[in-house]
């Protein structure tokens, strides 16, 4: 376990090796996006628009989605590893390739969580946002969300292996699909034409939107967690099997 923790530590140091000023522009962009979004939803909700949540729930949903964005929709470097030649290094180490992938990704989350998520969580009362989970089941739901996120990302990585030199296209398709169907940008309940009820059963709905709905209390944990468990049980074996078969088709720079 120590070697995996050191892998995560190296990924964290890689993110910060340019100093804090290197991370500052990205953090400022996140702040300048989140604060206007909070006030926008406040205006929309005050105008009487019905979204199936109270104003406090909607503000908490939006705020928590921004603070936990990396965990709610997992994006690993796996899609671009073939073209960047990093894949060869992973196979040259006496460690699980997927284990390295998980720890490298998790280590990369730490600087953003420390420099953006934590400070913004502390000042949330000044913006009129309440960040207290409505249920303790939010924690298990978040863990299941992260687990499923890695499985989904691994499947997209296998697709990039199949398509060879179309890594960028696969990444854009993944970002678009997950952003719309996970409920992190727009809650699934807001989808028009009655799609919200049907779309909550698809696997992407068990990503970010699931723990967020438990966090604000707009969905019952006994409805959300079984779906997350089911999709984890279905997609992880499929992802591992497809990844194992995809390894035969890997072609990376350097060999």
C-alpha positions as CSV (number, residue, x, y, z in Angstrom):
1,X,0.0,0.0,0.0
2,X,2.9,2.3,0.7
3,X,4.1,2.3,-2.9
4,X,0.6,3.4,-4.1
5,X,0.5,6.2,-1.6
6,X,3.9,7.4,-2.8
7,X,2.5,7.3,-6.3
8,X,-0.3,9.6,-5.2
9,X,2.2,11.8,-3.5
10,X,4.3,12.1,-6.7
11,X,1.1,13.0,-8.7
12,X,0.3,15.7,-6.1
13,X,3.9,17.1,-6.3
14,X,3.7,17.1,-10.1
15,X,0.6,19.3,-9.9
16,X,2.4,21.8,-7.7
17,X,6.0,21.7,-9.0
18,X,5.4,25.0,-10.8
19,X,4.4,26.7,-7.5
20,X,1.2,28.2,-6.3
21,X,1.1,30.9,-8.9
22,X,1.0,28.1,-11.6
23,X,-2.3,26.9,-10.1
24,X,-3.7,30.4,-9.3
25,X,-5.3,31.1,-12.8
26,X,-7.3,27.8,-12.7
27,X,-8.5,28.5,-9.2
28,X,-9.5,32.1,-10.1
29,X,-11.5,30.8,-13.0
30,X,-13.3,28.3,-10.8
31,X,-14.1,31.0,-8.3
32,X,-15.3,33.5,-10.9
33,X,-17.5,30.8,-12.3
34,X,-19.0,29.5,-9.1
35,X,-19.9,32.8,-7.4
36,X,-21.9,34.3,-10.4
37,X,-23.6,30.9,-10.8
38,X,-24.8,31.0,-7.1
39,X,-26.3,34.5,-7.6
40,X,-27.8,33.4,-11.0
41,X,-29.7,30.5,-9.4
42,X,-30.8,32.8,-6.5
43,X,-32.4,35.2,-9.0
44,X,-33.9,32.3,-11.0
45,X,-35.4,30.7,-7.9
46,X,-36.6,34.0,-6.5
47,X,-38.6,34.5,-9.8
48,X,-40.7,31.5,-9.0
49,X,-39.3,29.0,-11.3
50,X,-40.1,25.4,-10.2
51,X,-37.1,23.0,-10.3
52,X,-38.2,20.4,-7.8
53,X,-35.9,21.8,-5.1
54,X,-36.0,24.7,-2.6
55,X,-33.7,27.6,-3.1
56,X,-31.4,26.4,-0.3
57,X,-31.2,22.9,-1.8
58,X,-30.4,24.3,-5.3
59,X,-27.7,26.6,-4.0
60,X,-26.1,23.8,-2.0
61,X,-26.4,21.4,-5.0
62,X,-24.6,23.9,-7.3
63,X,-22.0,24.8,-4.7
64,X,-21.1,21.2,-3.7
65,X,-21.0,20.2,-7.4
66,X,-18.3,22.8,-8.0
67,X,-16.2,22.0,-4.8
68,X,-16.3,18.2,-5.5
69,X,-16.2,18.4,-9.3
70,X,-13.1,16.1,-9.7
71,X,-14.6,13.4,-7.5
72,X,-18.1,13.6,-8.9
73,X,-17.0,13.0,-12.5
74,X,-13.7,11.1,-12.5
75,X,-11.4,12.0,-15.4
76,X,-8.1,10.1,-15.5
77,X,-5.2,10.6,-17.9
78,X,-5.8,7.2,-19.3
79,X,-7.4,8.4,-22.6
80,X,-4.2,10.3,-23.6
81,X,-1.6,7.8,-22.2
82,X,-1.2,6.0,-25.5
83,X,-0.2,9.1,-27.4
84,X,1.9,10.5,-24.6
85,X,4.0,7.4,-24.1
86,X,3.3,7.2,-20.4
87,X,1.7,3.8,-20.7
88,X,5.0,2.1,-21.2
89,X,6.2,3.4,-17.8
90,X,3.2,2.0,-16.0
91,X,3.8,-1.5,-17.4
92,X,7.5,-1.2,-16.5
93,X,6.6,-1.0,-12.8
94,X,5.9,-3.9,-10.5
95,X,2.4,-2.5,-9.6
96,X,-1.1,-2.9,-10.9
97,X,-1.7,-0.6,-13.9
98,X,-5.2,0.3,-12.8
99,X,-4.0,0.8,-9.2
100,X,-1.4,3.3,-10.5
101,X,-4.1,5.0,-12.6
102,X,-6.3,5.4,-9.5
103,X,-3.6,6.7,-7.2
104,X,-2.2,9.1,-9.9
105,X,-5.6,10.5,-10.4
106,X,-6.4,10.8,-6.7
107,X,-3.1,12.5,-6.0
108,X,-3.8,15.1,-8.7
109,X,-7.1,16.0,-6.9
110,X,-5.4,17.1,-3.7
111,X,-4.1,20.6,-4.7
112,X,-7.5,21.7,-6.0
113,X,-9.2,20.3,-2.9
114,X,-6.8,22.2,-0.6
115,X,-6.5,25.5,-2.5
116,X,-10.0,25.8,-3.9
117,X,-12.6,23.5,-2.3
118,X,-11.6,23.9,1.3
119,X,-11.4,27.8,1.3
120,X,-14.6,28.1,-0.7
121,X,-16.4,25.7,1.8
122,X,-15.2,27.9,4.7
123,X,-16.7,31.1,3.1
124,X,-19.9,29.4,1.9
125,X,-21.9,31.0,4.8
126,X,-20.9,34.5,3.5
127,X,-22.6,33.6,0.2
128,X,-25.7,32.3,2.0
129,X,-25.0,28.6,1.1
130,X,-25.5,25.8,3.6
131,X,-23.1,23.0,3.1
132,X,-24.4,20.4,5.7
133,X,-25.3,17.0,4.2
134,X,-29.0,16.2,4.7
135,X,-28.0,12.6,5.3
136,X,-24.9,10.7,6.5
137,X,-25.5,8.4,3.5
138,X,-24.0,11.1,1.4
139,X,-20.5,9.7,2.2
140,X,-21.2,6.1,1.0
141,X,-22.9,7.6,-2.1
142,X,-19.9,9.7,-2.8
143,X,-17.6,6.7,-2.5
144,X,-19.8,4.6,-4.9
145,X,-19.8,7.6,-7.3
146,X,-16.0,7.8,-7.4
147,X,-15.7,4.0,-7.8
148,X,-18.2,4.0,-10.7
149,X,-16.4,7.1,-12.2
150,X,-13.2,5.1,-12.5
151,X,-15.0,2.2,-14.2
152,X,-16.7,4.6,-16.7
153,X,-13.4,6.4,-17.5
154,X,-11.7,3.0,-18.0
155,X,-14.3,2.0,-20.5
156,X,-13.7,5.3,-22.4
157,X,-10.0,4.6,-22.3
158,X,-10.6,1.3,-23.9
159,X,-12.6,3.0,-26.6
160,X,-9.6,5.3,-27.3
161,X,-7.4,2.2,-27.6
162,X,-9.8,0.8,-30.2
163,X,-9.9,4.1,-32.2
164,X,-6.1,4.5,-31.9
165,X,-5.3,8.2,-32.8
166,X,-8.7,9.7,-31.9
167,X,-7.9,10.3,-28.2
168,X,-9.0,13.9,-28.3
169,X,-12.3,13.0,-29.9
170,X,-13.0,10.3,-27.3
171,X,-12.2,12.8,-24.5
172,X,-14.6,15.4,-25.9
173,X,-17.4,12.8,-26.4
174,X,-16.8,11.6,-22.8
175,X,-16.9,15.1,-21.4
176,X,-20.2,16.0,-23.2
177,X,-22.0,12.8,-22.4
178,X,-21.0,12.8,-18.7
179,X,-21.7,16.5,-18.2
180,X,-25.3,16.2,-19.5
181,X,-26.3,12.8,-18.2
182,X,-24.6,12.8,-14.8
183,X,-26.6,15.7,-13.4
184,X,-23.6,17.7,-12.2
185,X,-24.2,20.7,-14.5
186,X,-28.0,20.5,-14.6
187,X,-29.9,18.4,-12.1
188,X,-31.5,15.4,-13.9
189,X,-34.8,16.4,-12.4
190,X,-34.7,19.6,-14.6
191,X,-34.6,17.7,-17.9
192,X,-37.6,18.5,-20.1
193,X,-40.4,16.3,-21.4
194,X,-40.4,14.0,-18.5
195,X,-36.9,12.7,-19.2
196,X,-35.7,13.3,-15.6
197,X,-37.6,10.3,-14.3
198,X,-36.4,7.9,-17.0
199,X,-32.8,9.2,-17.1
200,X,-32.2,8.6,-13.4
201,X,-31.9,4.9,-14.1
202,X,-29.0,5.1,-16.6
203,X,-25.4,4.6,-15.3
204,X,-24.3,8.2,-15.7
205,X,-27.0,9.3,-13.3
206,X,-25.2,7.3,-10.5
207,X,-22.2,9.6,-10.9
208,X,-22.3,13.2,-9.6
209,X,-26.0,13.7,-9.5
210,X,-26.6,10.8,-7.2
211,X,-24.5,11.9,-4.2
212,X,-25.5,15.5,-4.8
213,X,-29.2,14.7,-4.5
214,X,-28.5,12.8,-1.3
215,X,-26.4,15.7,0.0
216,X,-29.3,18.2,-0.4
217,X,-32.0,15.8,0.5
218,X,-33.9,15.9,-2.9
219,X,-33.6,12.1,-3.2
220,X,-33.9,9.3,-0.7
221,X,-30.7,7.3,0.0
222,X,-32.6,4.0,-0.3
223,X,-33.5,4.9,-3.9
224,X,-30.0,6.2,-4.9
225,X,-27.6,3.7,-3.3
226,X,-29.0,0.5,-4.7
227,X,-28.7,1.9,-8.2
228,X,-25.1,2.9,-7.6
229,X,-24.3,-0.5,-6.2
230,X,-25.9,-2.2,-9.2
231,X,-24.0,-0.1,-11.8
232,X,-20.7,-0.7,-9.9
233,X,-21.4,-4.4,-9.9
234,X,-22.2,-4.4,-13.6
235,X,-19.6,-2.0,-15.0
236,X,-16.5,-2.9,-13.1
237,X,-16.3,-6.5,-14.3
238,X,-17.1,-5.3,-17.8
239,X,-14.4,-2.6,-17.6
240,X,-11.8,-5.0,-16.3
241,X,-12.6,-7.6,-19.0
242,X,-12.6,-5.1,-21.8
243,X,-9.4,-3.5,-20.6
244,X,-7.7,-6.9,-20.4
245,X,-8.7,-7.6,-24.0
246,X,-7.8,-4.1,-25.2
247,X,-4.2,-4.5,-24.0
248,X,-3.4,-6.6,-27.0
249,X,-4.2,-3.6,-29.2
250,X,-2.2,-1.0,-27.4
251,X,0.3,0.9,-29.5
252,X,2.2,3.7,-27.7
253,X,5.0,6.0,-28.7
254,X,8.3,4.5,-27.7
255,X,7.3,0.9,-28.6
